[in-house]
Structures are given as C-alpha cells and as structure tokens.
Amino acid sequence: MNSIKLFESKKIRSVWNEKEEQWYFSITDIIEILTDSPRPRKYWNDLKTKLWKEGFSELSAKIGQLKLVSSDGKSYLTDVADSKTLLRIIQSVSSPKAEPFKRWLATVGYERLEEIENPELSTQRTRELYKAKGYPDDWIEKRMRSIAIREELTGEWSDHGVRKQMEYAILTAEISKATFGLTPSEYKNLKGLKRENLRDHMNDLELIFSMLGEASTTEIIKTQHPEGFDENRETARDGGKIAGDARKALEKKTGKKIVSKQNFLSPGQSTETHQLPD
C-alpha cells in the first residue's frame, strides 16, 4: 500500500510494509523538505558518506529501495527508511528545519533516562498520553493493567525458553485465537486497523477477556513450568481456552457478542498509538 504523507503541506512518499507492519518513507523527500536543497539526491549521497565515516556502519542494512511514483508519473527505485532509521538520519542533517526534530529526540532521550531511574514515570506518562487522546479513566485503568499482565507473561516466556520475537508473536496469536476465535492480525482486519495498536481500540470486555487469557497462561506456566517454544505453545492454547470458554458463557447468557468491529473511540477520536506496549 502506497501513500502520500503531508509534512508542513509538502508531500512525503511512503509505503506500508504489511509483513513488517510499518511505514517506509522516501529519504530524498525528507531531505528536500528539511534542507530546501535543489539537489536532494546529491545531498543524500553526500550524507550517506558522512554517516558511514561517523560510525553508522549498519546504514546500508537499514536503507531499502522501493519503487515510488515520481513527479513525472513514473515509478523509480528510491531509497527508503523506517521511522527509527529516518530519525537517526535527521540527526545528521545540518539545517535549521531539522532542529525541532533534534530537540524532540533529545527530550525523548532525557525522559527515557529518567524512566530508567524512576520506572513509575513511564507509567505516569503513558496514563497522560491516553488521557490526552480522549480515553476515560476507567478504560485507562484496564489498559494499564493489561500492560502489566502482558509484561508478566512475556517475562515468564523468557524464563522458560522462549527467546525469539517471532515465537512471542505466535504464542500471542494462539492465546488470541483460543480466546476470541481470531488471531491479532484477523482482529485488526475486523476493526479496520493497520499499524494501530489493537488493544488501544478494544472496548472494556474485549480488554478484560484479553487479560484473562494472558493471566491464565501465566498461571499455568508458573505451575507446570513448560520449557521451550512447543511446550509453551500448548500452555498458550490452554490459557486462551479458559478465557474463550468464559467469553462464550457470557455471550450465551447475554445474547451479545464480545468481539466487535467497532473501535473504543469514535472514528473522529481514534488515534494511532503503535508506540505503546501491546
């Protein structure tokens, strides 16, 4: 999926990577906007050399090339980068227009150092962010609890031989499938989400059953001590089934489906929050 992002009324070509679930942006478009250079491609080539000399040796691995539509209507291979790499590149751009980004990065870095010293600050800032996005206090409390439950579960997985991020994703999908009858990707499709955080768009009951599936899995791990991916996959299914059975019982009693294609906030309020923990 291709898209055009607007930056101060100027266009930035971008491409959504379905597999990686992230955007890739045209580097030369960013360079042109930040520097007003008449030759942004040459500026970028010179900057690549400079970055390499500064020690950004993994730059080549971080930069990709994708076909993007140019001003002449034709598609050409263009250097692209994800958000993280793009912010690193911007740090080396010598231009007044790049300074707001650099100040923002410095602020974020300072806040992260503060949170290392005092972890409660991270929780406080997350609450404030959700509040600013329009979420009510009772929903925020459930969401914060779901984050804590998720962290405890991933900690148990790590202690019991689950190491790879892909394995974490598969185990999470097993819990979700057993709980809701949908994997996270299927659930996001149902709600019409792309890179947005699924749980940030769940209603109260969806969050509660999500927590129940993961909390049940955590308790099973603590008592049965599964080791490695395969054994933990079984416990993930068992934990999710406990939540799934509870969901089905409530649906039978009330005659209402728990899984909803609606987002918690109205479409006008809904905000991408992919930077928050899932």
ZADO-1210 file (C-alpha; in nm, 4 decimals, padded with zeros to 6 digits):
<atoms>
<atom x="00.0000" y="00.0000" z="00.0000" code="MET" pos="1"/>
<atom x="00.1468" y="00.3322" z="-00.1080" code="ASN" pos="2"/>
<atom x="00.0560" y="00.6626" z="00.0474" code="SER" pos="3"/>
<atom x="00.1468" y="01.0294" z="00.0481" code="ILE" pos="4"/>
<atom x="00.2146" y="01.1853" z="00.3867" code="LYS" pos="5"/>
<atom x="00.1870" y="01.5598" z="00.4319" code="LEU" pos="6"/>
<atom x="00.4630" y="01.7412" z="00.6162" code="PHE" pos="7"/>
<atom x="00.4015" y="02.1146" z="00.6534" code="GLU" pos="8"/>
<atom x="00.1897" y="02.0994" z="00.3338" code="SER" pos="9"/>
<atom x="00.4678" y="01.9196" z="00.1459" code="LYS" pos="10"/>
<atom x="00.4428" y="01.5620" z="00.0225" code="LYS" pos="11"/>
<atom x="00.6443" y="01.2680" z="00.1530" code="ILE" pos="12"/>
<atom x="00.6080" y="00.9443" z="-00.0400" code="ARG" pos="13"/>
<atom x="00.5641" y="00.6407" z="00.1808" code="SER" pos="14"/>
<atom x="00.4937" y="00.2690" z="00.1564" code="VAL" pos="15"/>
<atom x="00.3251" y="00.0439" z="00.4096" code="TRP" pos="16"/>
<atom x="00.5013" y="-00.2915" z="00.4603" code="ASN" pos="17"/>
<atom x="00.2335" y="-00.5469" z="00.5502" code="GLU" pos="18"/>
<atom x="00.4809" y="-00.8125" z="00.6633" code="LYS" pos="19"/>
<atom x="00.6757" y="-00.5844" z="00.8963" code="GLU" pos="20"/>
<atom x="00.3700" y="-00.3722" z="00.9819" code="GLU" pos="21"/>
<atom x="00.5482" y="-00.0404" z="00.9476" code="GLN" pos="22"/>
<atom x="00.5826" y="00.2546" z="00.7107" code="TRP" pos="23"/>
<atom x="00.8845" y="00.3236" z="00.4917" code="TYR" pos="24"/>
<atom x="00.9460" y="00.6844" z="00.3855" code="PHE" pos="25"/>
<atom x="01.1293" y="00.8406" z="00.0922" code="SER" pos="26"/>
<atom x="01.4569" y="00.9752" z="00.2299" code="ILE" pos="27"/>
<atom x="01.5104" y="01.2254" z="-00.0501" code="THR" pos="28"/>
<atom x="01.1653" y="01.3750" z="00.0122" code="ASP" pos="29"/>
<atom x="01.2582" y="01.4324" z="00.3766" code="ILE" pos="30"/>
<atom x="01.5967" y="01.5761" z="00.2787" code="ILE" pos="31"/>
<atom x="01.4381" y="01.8142" z="00.0298" code="GLU" pos="32"/>
<atom x="01.1922" y="01.9439" z="00.2882" code="ILE" pos="33"/>
<atom x="01.4473" y="01.9864" z="00.5677" code="LEU" pos="34"/>
<atom x="01.7238" y="02.1428" z="00.3586" code="THR" pos="35"/>
<atom x="01.5474" y="02.3128" z="00.0638" code="ASP" pos="36"/>
<atom x="01.8290" y="02.1662" z="-00.1415" code="SER" pos="37"/>
<atom x="01.7798" y="02.1909" z="-00.5209" code="PRO" pos="38"/>
<atom x="01.9625" y="01.8565" z="-00.5473" code="ARG" pos="39"/>
<atom x="01.8282" y="01.6437" z="-00.2589" code="PRO" pos="40"/>
<atom x="01.9573" y="01.3210" z="-00.4136" code="ARG" pos="41"/>
<atom x="02.3170" y="01.4513" z="-00.4191" code="LYS" pos="42"/>
<atom x="02.2750" y="01.5872" z="-00.0653" code="TYR" pos="43"/>
<atom x="02.1621" y="01.2425" z="00.0454" code="TRP" pos="44"/>
<atom x="02.4528" y="01.0675" z="-00.1297" code="ASN" pos="45"/>
<atom x="02.6998" y="01.3015" z="00.0432" code="ASP" pos="46"/>
<atom x="02.5226" y="01.2496" z="00.3757" code="LEU" pos="47"/>
<atom x="02.5439" y="00.8711" z="00.3397" code="LYS" pos="48"/>
<atom x="02.9218" y="00.9003" z="00.3086" code="THR" pos="49"/>
<atom x="02.9320" y="01.1274" z="00.6128" code="LYS" pos="50"/>
<atom x="02.7187" y="00.8889" z="00.8205" code="LEU" pos="51"/>
<atom x="02.9433" y="00.5982" z="00.7297" code="TRP" pos="52"/>
<atom x="03.2506" y="00.7914" z="00.8412" code="LYS" pos="53"/>
<atom x="03.0750" y="00.8855" z="01.1674" code="GLU" pos="54"/>
<atom x="03.0366" y="00.5171" z="01.2509" code="GLY" pos="55"/>
<atom x="02.6843" y="00.4400" z="01.1308" code="PHE" pos="56"/>
<atom x="02.8242" y="00.1244" z="00.9685" code="SER" pos="57"/>
<atom x="02.4877" y="-00.0553" z="00.9621" code="GLU" pos="58"/>
<atom x="02.3366" y="00.2192" z="00.7445" code="LEU" pos="59"/>
<atom x="02.3411" y="00.0071" z="00.4268" code="SER" pos="60"/>
<atom x="02.1459" y="-00.2681" z="00.6020" code="ALA" pos="61"/>
<atom x="01.8921" y="-00.0168" z="00.7330" code="LYS" pos="62"/>
<atom x="01.8244" y="00.1506" z="00.3985" code="ILE" pos="63"/>
<atom x="01.5990" y="-00.0164" z="00.1447" code="GLY" pos="64"/>
<atom x="01.4946" y="00.0624" z="-00.2100" code="GLN" pos="65"/>
<atom x="01.1350" y="00.0572" z="-00.3262" code="LEU" pos="66"/>
<atom x="00.9632" y="00.1769" z="-00.6403" code="LYS" pos="67"/>
<atom x="00.7854" y="00.5066" z="-00.5731" code="LEU" pos="68"/>
<atom x="00.5929" y="00.7244" z="-00.8175" code="VAL" pos="69"/>
<atom x="00.7893" y="01.0351" z="-00.9160" code="SER" pos="70"/>
<atom x="00.6621" y="01.3768" z="-01.0270" code="SER" pos="71"/>
<atom x="00.6654" y="01.2573" z="-01.3893" code="ASP" pos="72"/>
<atom x="00.4171" y="00.9839" z="-01.3069" code="GLY" pos="73"/>
<atom x="00.6712" y="00.7046" z="-01.3462" code="LYS" pos="74"/>
<atom x="00.7976" y="00.4697" z="-01.0746" code="SER" pos="75"/>
<atom x="01.1654" y="00.4647" z="-00.9820" code="TYR" pos="76"/>
<atom x="01.3689" y="00.2802" z="-00.7221" code="LEU" pos="77"/>
<atom x="01.4031" y="00.5185" z="-00.4296" code="THR" pos="78"/>
<atom x="01.5963" y="00.4973" z="-00.1035" code="ASP" pos="79"/>
<atom x="01.3531" y="00.4474" z="00.1855" code="VAL" pos="80"/>
<atom x="01.3871" y="00.4084" z="00.5617" code="ALA" pos="81"/>
<atom x="01.1647" y="00.3191" z="00.8549" code="ASP" pos="82"/>
<atom x="01.0856" y="00.5762" z="01.1242" code="SER" pos="83"/>
<atom x="01.3728" y="00.4799" z="01.3549" code="LYS" pos="84"/>
<atom x="01.6373" y="00.4967" z="01.0821" code="THR" pos="85"/>
<atom x="01.4889" y="00.8173" z="00.9456" code="LEU" pos="86"/>
<atom x="01.5196" y="00.9896" z="01.2828" code="LEU" pos="87"/>
<atom x="01.8839" y="00.8830" z="01.3015" code="ARG" pos="88"/>
<atom x="01.9449" y="01.0344" z="00.9575" code="ILE" pos="89"/>
<atom x="01.7745" y="01.3599" z="01.0550" code="ILE" pos="90"/>
<atom x="02.0164" y="01.3970" z="01.3464" code="GLN" pos="91"/>
<atom x="02.2976" y="01.4424" z="01.0915" code="SER" pos="92"/>
<atom x="02.1140" y="01.6936" z="00.8723" code="VAL" pos="93"/>
<atom x="02.2632" y="02.0424" z="00.9088" code="SER" pos="94"/>
<atom x="01.9603" y="02.2636" z="00.8714" code="SER" pos="95"/>
<atom x="01.7501" y="02.4914" z="01.0979" code="PRO" pos="96"/>
<atom x="01.4433" y="02.2948" z="00.9902" code="LYS" pos="97"/>
<atom x="01.5936" y="01.9798" z="01.1412" code="ALA" pos="98"/>
<atom x="01.6449" y="02.1397" z="01.4817" code="GLU" pos="99"/>
<atom x="01.2876" y="02.0791" z="01.6122" code="PRO" pos="100"/>
<atom x="01.3340" y="01.7071" z="01.5445" code="PHE" pos="101"/>
<atom x="01.6715" y="01.7077" z="01.7180" code="LYS" pos="102"/>
<atom x="01.5283" y="01.8873" z="02.0226" code="ARG" pos="103"/>
<atom x="01.2396" y="01.6415" z="02.0338" code="TRP" pos="104"/>
<atom x="01.4798" y="01.3455" z="02.0193" code="LEU" pos="105"/>
<atom x="01.6855" y="01.4985" z="02.2990" code="ALA" pos="106"/>
<atom x="01.3713" y="01.5396" z="02.5097" code="THR" pos="107"/>
<atom x="01.2602" y="01.1803" z="02.4464" code="VAL" pos="108"/>
<atom x="01.6089" y="01.0523" z="02.5308" code="GLY" pos="109"/>
<atom x="01.6147" y="01.2519" z="02.8535" code="TYR" pos="110"/>
<atom x="01.2717" y="01.1202" z="02.9513" code="GLU" pos="111"/>
<atom x="01.3828" y="00.7610" z="02.8891" code="ARG" pos="112"/>
<atom x="01.6855" y="00.8130" z="03.1145" code="LEU" pos="113"/>
<atom x="01.4523" y="00.9496" z="03.3814" code="GLU" pos="114"/>
<atom x="01.2307" y="00.6426" z="03.3473" code="GLU" pos="115"/>
<atom x="01.5293" y="00.4115" z="03.3957" code="ILE" pos="116"/>
<atom x="01.5969" y="00.5857" z="03.7258" code="GLU" pos="117"/>
<atom x="01.2292" y="00.6006" z="03.8198" code="ASN" pos="118"/>
<atom x="01.0094" y="00.3446" z="03.6316" code="PRO" pos="119"/>
<atom x="00.6923" y="00.4992" z="03.7746" code="GLU" pos="120"/>
<atom x="00.7433" y="00.7948" z="03.5413" code="LEU" pos="121"/>
<atom x="00.6866" y="00.5688" z="03.2415" code="SER" pos="122"/>
<atom x="00.3504" y="00.4568" z="03.3787" code="THR" pos="123"/>
<atom x="00.2552" y="00.8151" z="03.4594" code="GLN" pos="124"/>
<atom x="00.3429" y="00.9384" z="03.1110" code="ARG" pos="125"/>
<atom x="00.1514" y="00.6531" z="02.9491" code="THR" pos="126"/>
<atom x="-00.1581" y="00.7438" z="03.1512" code="ARG" pos="127"/>
<atom x="-00.1221" y="01.1082" z="03.0500" code="GLU" pos="128"/>
<atom x="-00.0873" y="01.0122" z="02.6844" code="LEU" pos="129"/>
<atom x="-00.4044" y="00.8026" z="02.6896" code="TYR" pos="130"/>
<atom x="-00.5863" y="01.0821" z="02.8725" code="LYS" pos="131"/>
<atom x="-00.4786" y="01.3327" z="02.6084" code="ALA" pos="132"/>
<atom x="-00.6122" y="01.1037" z="02.3374" code="LYS" pos="133"/>
<atom x="-00.9579" y="01.1092" z="02.4927" code="GLY" pos="134"/>
<atom x="-00.9740" y="00.7802" z="02.6824" code="TYR" pos="135"/>
<atom x="-01.1773" y="00.7812" z="03.0073" code="PRO" pos="136"/>
<atom x="-01.0129" y="00.6986" z="03.3394" code="ASP" pos="137"/>
<atom x="-01.1826" y="00.3606" z="03.3878" code="ASP" pos="138"/>
<atom x="-01.0661" y="00.2398" z="03.0452" code="TRP" pos="139"/>
<atom x="-00.7145" y="00.3670" z="03.1139" code="ILE" pos="140"/>
<atom x="-00.7009" y="00.1640" z="03.4367" code="GLU" pos="141"/>
<atom x="-00.7919" y="-00.1530" z="03.2480" code="LYS" pos="142"/>
<atom x="-00.5392" y="-00.0771" z="02.9748" code="ARG" pos="143"/>
<atom x="-00.2619" y="-00.0163" z="03.2267" code="MET" pos="144"/>
<atom x="-00.3471" y="-00.3420" z="03.3993" code="ARG" pos="145"/>
<atom x="-00.3398" y="-00.5241" z="03.0651" code="SER" pos="146"/>
<atom x="00.0107" y="-00.3875" z="03.0012" code="ILE" pos="147"/>
<atom x="00.1277" y="-00.5152" z="03.3414" code="ALA" pos="148"/>
<atom x="-00.0245" y="-00.8600" z="03.2777" code="ILE" pos="149"/>
<atom x="00.1376" y="-00.8734" z="02.9349" code="ARG" pos="150"/>
<atom x="00.4790" y="-00.7848" z="03.0799" code="GLU" pos="151"/>
<atom x="00.4471" y="-01.0576" z="03.3423" code="GLU" pos="152"/>
<atom x="00.3574" y="-01.3131" z="03.0742" code="LEU" pos="153"/>
<atom x="00.6482" y="-01.2219" z="02.8458" code="THR" pos="154"/>
<atom x="00.8770" y="-01.2399" z="03.1481" code="GLY" pos="155"/>
<atom x="00.7608" y="-01.5959" z="03.2158" code="GLU" pos="156"/>
<atom x="00.8075" y="-01.6867" z="02.8495" code="TRP" pos="157"/>
<atom x="01.1619" y="-01.5536" z="02.8601" code="SER" pos="158"/>
<atom x="01.2361" y="-01.7515" z="03.1764" code="ASP" pos="159"/>
<atom x="01.1008" y="-02.0684" z="03.0153" code="HIS" pos="160"/>
<atom x="01.2996" y="-02.0805" z="02.6954" code="GLY" pos="161"/>
<atom x="01.1082" y="-01.8525" z="02.4600" code="VAL" pos="162"/>
<atom x="01.3591" y="-01.6131" z="02.3062" code="ARG" pos="163"/>
<atom x="01.2658" y="-01.5052" z="01.9545" code="LYS" pos="164"/>
<atom x="01.0231" y="-01.2226" z="01.8800" code="GLN" pos="165"/>
<atom x="00.8531" y="-01.4397" z="01.6189" code="MET" pos="166"/>
<atom x="00.7854" y="-01.7018" z="01.8844" code="GLU" pos="167"/>
<atom x="00.6315" y="-01.4356" z="02.1091" code="TYR" pos="168"/>
<atom x="00.4032" y="-01.3348" z="01.8209" code="ALA" pos="169"/>
<atom x="00.2965" y="-01.6937" z="01.7542" code="ILE" pos="170"/>
<atom x="00.2221" y="-01.7610" z="02.1214" code="LEU" pos="171"/>
<atom x="00.0223" y="-01.4382" z="02.1423" code="THR" pos="172"/>
<atom x="-00.1751" y="-01.5448" z="01.8365" code="ALA" pos="173"/>
<atom x="-00.2507" y="-01.8818" z="01.9989" code="GLU" pos="174"/>
<atom x="-00.3936" y="-01.7121" z="02.3079" code="ILE" pos="175"/>
<atom x="-00.5973" y="-01.4699" z="02.0979" code="SER" pos="176"/>
<atom x="-00.7308" y="-01.7458" z="01.8712" code="LYS" pos="177"/>
<atom x="-00.8422" y="-01.9544" z="02.1695" code="ALA" pos="178"/>
<atom x="-00.9885" y="-01.6506" z="02.3483" code="THR" pos="179"/>
<atom x="-01.1662" y="-01.4702" z="02.0659" code="PHE" pos="180"/>
<atom x="-01.1577" y="-01.7089" z="01.7709" code="GLY" pos="181"/>
<atom x="-00.9334" y="-01.4599" z="01.5904" code="LEU" pos="182"/>
<atom x="-00.5605" y="-01.4037" z="01.5656" code="THR" pos="183"/>
<atom x="-00.4418" y="-01.0454" z="01.6326" code="PRO" pos="184"/>
<atom x="-00.3994" y="-00.9792" z="01.2592" code="SER" pos="185"/>
<atom x="-00.7514" y="-01.1087" z="01.1889" code="GLU" pos="186"/>
<atom x="-00.8836" y="-00.8996" z="01.4770" code="TYR" pos="187"/>
<atom x="-00.7147" y="-00.5869" z="01.3382" code="LYS" pos="188"/>
<atom x="-00.8661" y="-00.6543" z="00.9965" code="ASN" pos="189"/>
<atom x="-01.2082" y="-00.6827" z="01.1572" code="LEU" pos="190"/>
<atom x="-01.1647" y="-00.3418" z="01.3206" code="LYS" pos="191"/>
<atom x="-01.0156" y="-00.1867" z="01.0089" code="GLY" pos="192"/>
<atom x="-00.6774" y="-00.1251" z="01.1737" code="LEU" pos="193"/>
<atom x="-00.3368" y="-00.1147" z="01.0057" code="LYS" pos="194"/>
<atom x="-00.0370" y="-00.0302" z="01.2228" code="ARG" pos="195"/>
<atom x="-00.2505" y="00.0861" z="01.5165" code="GLU" pos="196"/>
<atom x="-00.2281" y="-00.0980" z="01.8452" code="ASN" pos="197"/>
<atom x="-00.5157" y="-00.3484" z="01.8642" code="LEU" pos="198"/>
<atom x="-00.5660" y="-00.3247" z="02.2394" code="ARG" pos="199"/>
<atom x="-00.5884" y="00.0523" z="02.2255" code="ASP" pos="200"/>
<atom x="-00.9032" y="00.0012" z="02.0204" code="HIS" pos="201"/>
<atom x="-01.0679" y="-00.2669" z="02.2331" code="MET" pos="202"/>
<atom x="-01.3741" y="-00.2000" z="02.4472" code="ASN" pos="203"/>
<atom x="-01.3884" y="-00.2890" z="02.8171" code="ASP" pos="204"/>
<atom x="-01.4959" y="-00.6525" z="02.7764" code="LEU" pos="205"/>
<atom x="-01.2517" y="-00.7183" z="02.4940" code="GLU" pos="206"/>
<atom x="-00.9710" y="-00.5928" z="02.7167" code="LEU" pos="207"/>
<atom x="-01.0939" y="-00.7961" z="03.0139" code="ILE" pos="208"/>
<atom x="-01.1031" y="-01.1245" z="02.8206" code="PHE" pos="209"/>
<atom x="-00.7670" y="-01.0456" z="02.6644" code="SER" pos="210"/>
<atom x="-00.6260" y="-01.0024" z="03.0150" code="MET" pos="211"/>
<atom x="-00.7920" y="-01.3237" z="03.1326" code="LEU" pos="212"/>
<atom x="-00.6331" y="-01.5249" z="02.8510" code="GLY" pos="213"/>
<atom x="-00.2851" y="-01.3936" z="02.9231" code="GLU" pos="214"/>
<atom x="-00.3177" y="-01.4065" z="03.3025" code="ALA" pos="215"/>
<atom x="-00.4434" y="-01.7681" z="03.2804" code="SER" pos="216"/>
<atom x="-00.1481" y="-01.8587" z="03.0606" code="THR" pos="217"/>
<atom x="00.0912" y="-01.7007" z="03.3097" code="THR" pos="218"/>
<atom x="-00.0541" y="-01.9023" z="03.5988" code="GLU" pos="219"/>
<atom x="-00.0319" y="-02.2272" z="03.4002" code="ILE" pos="220"/>
<atom x="00.3332" y="-02.1555" z="03.3217" code="ILE" pos="221"/>
<atom x="00.4065" y="-02.0907" z="03.6882" code="LYS" pos="222"/>
<atom x="00.2577" y="-02.4249" z="03.7929" code="THR" pos="223"/>
<atom x="00.3530" y="-02.6515" z="03.5005" code="GLN" pos="224"/>
<atom x="00.6906" y="-02.4985" z="03.4090" code="HIS" pos="225"/>
<atom x="00.6834" y="-02.5646" z="03.0337" code="PRO" pos="226"/>
<atom x="01.0191" y="-02.5333" z="02.8599" code="GLU" pos="227"/>
<atom x="01.0811" y="-02.4142" z="02.5076" code="GLY" pos="228"/>
<atom x="00.8511" y="-02.2943" z="02.2340" code="PHE" pos="229"/>
<atom x="00.6479" y="-02.6110" z="02.1734" code="ASP" pos="230"/>
<atom x="00.5512" y="-02.6670" z="02.5359" code="GLU" pos="231"/>
<atom x="00.4695" y="-02.3000" z="02.5853" code="ASN" pos="232"/>
<atom x="00.2527" y="-02.3130" z="02.2757" code="ARG" pos="233"/>
<atom x="00.0354" y="-02.5732" z="02.4464" code="GLU" pos="234"/>
<atom x="00.0031" y="-02.3619" z="02.7615" code="THR" pos="235"/>
<atom x="-00.0859" y="-02.0601" z="02.5454" code="ALA" pos="236"/>
<atom x="-00.3715" y="-02.2572" z="02.3927" code="ARG" pos="237"/>
<atom x="-00.4827" y="-02.3793" z="02.7366" code="ASP" pos="238"/>
<atom x="-00.4752" y="-02.0287" z="02.8854" code="GLY" pos="239"/>
<atom x="-00.6613" y="-01.8848" z="02.5910" code="GLY" pos="240"/>
<atom x="-00.9236" y="-02.1594" z="02.6098" code="LYS" pos="241"/>
<atom x="-01.0039" y="-02.0662" z="02.9693" code="ILE" pos="242"/>
<atom x="-01.0786" y="-01.7096" z="02.8558" code="ALA" pos="243"/>
<atom x="-01.2557" y="-01.8371" z="02.5435" code="GLY" pos="244"/>
<atom x="-01.4871" y="-02.0603" z="02.7456" code="ASP" pos="245"/>
<atom x="-01.5693" y="-01.7684" z="02.9780" code="ALA" pos="246"/>
<atom x="-01.6387" y="-01.5446" z="02.6779" code="ARG" pos="247"/>
<atom x="-01.8731" y="-01.8000" z="02.5217" code="LYS" pos="248"/>
<atom x="-02.0569" y="-01.8454" z="02.8519" code="ALA" pos="249"/>
<atom x="-02.1163" y="-01.4717" z="02.8822" code="LEU" pos="250"/>
<atom x="-02.2255" y="-01.4450" z="02.5199" code="GLU" pos="251"/>
<atom x="-02.4726" y="-01.7301" z="02.5715" code="LYS" pos="252"/>
<atom x="-02.6110" y="-01.5674" z="02.8843" code="LYS" pos="253"/>
<atom x="-02.6465" y="-01.2167" z="02.7381" code="THR" pos="254"/>
<atom x="-02.7060" y="-01.2966" z="02.3730" code="GLY" pos="255"/>
<atom x="-02.4401" y="-01.0387" z="02.2800" code="LYS" pos="256"/>
<atom x="-02.1105" y="-01.0914" z="02.1012" code="LYS" pos="257"/>
<atom x="-01.7958" y="-00.9776" z="02.2802" code="ILE" pos="258"/>
<atom x="-01.5813" y="-00.9401" z="01.9692" code="VAL" pos="259"/>
<atom x="-01.6676" y="-00.6133" z="01.7981" code="SER" pos="260"/>
<atom x="-01.5594" y="-00.4471" z="01.4765" code="LYS" pos="261"/>
<atom x="-01.6075" y="-00.1127" z="01.6468" code="GLN" pos="262"/>
<atom x="-01.3142" y="00.0783" z="01.7931" code="ASN" pos="263"/>
<atom x="-01.3346" y="00.2017" z="02.1514" code="PHE" pos="264"/>
<atom x="-01.3079" y="00.5649" z="02.0466" code="LEU" pos="265"/>
<atom x="-01.5275" y="00.7068" z="01.7737" code="SER" pos="266"/>
<atom x="-01.3655" y="00.7331" z="01.4279" code="PRO" pos="267"/>
<atom x="-01.3034" y="01.1027" z="01.4825" code="GLY" pos="268"/>
<atom x="-01.1195" y="01.0345" z="01.8067" code="GLN" pos="269"/>
<atom x="-00.9379" y="00.7158" z="01.7128" code="SER" pos="270"/>
<atom x="-00.5620" y="00.7695" z="01.7193" code="THR" pos="271"/>
<atom x="-00.2673" y="00.5549" z="01.6169" code="GLU" pos="272"/>
<atom x="-00.0767" y="00.4510" z="01.9265" code="THR" pos="273"/>
<atom x="00.1673" y="00.1983" z="01.7862" code="HIS" pos="274"/>
<atom x="00.4480" y="00.3237" z="02.0088" code="GLN" pos="275"/>
<atom x="00.2707" y="00.1983" z="02.3213" code="LEU" pos="276"/>
<atom x="00.3150" y="-00.1556" z="02.4548" code="PRO" pos="277"/>
<atom x="00.0911" y="-00.4198" z="02.3064" code="ASP" pos="278"/>
</atoms>
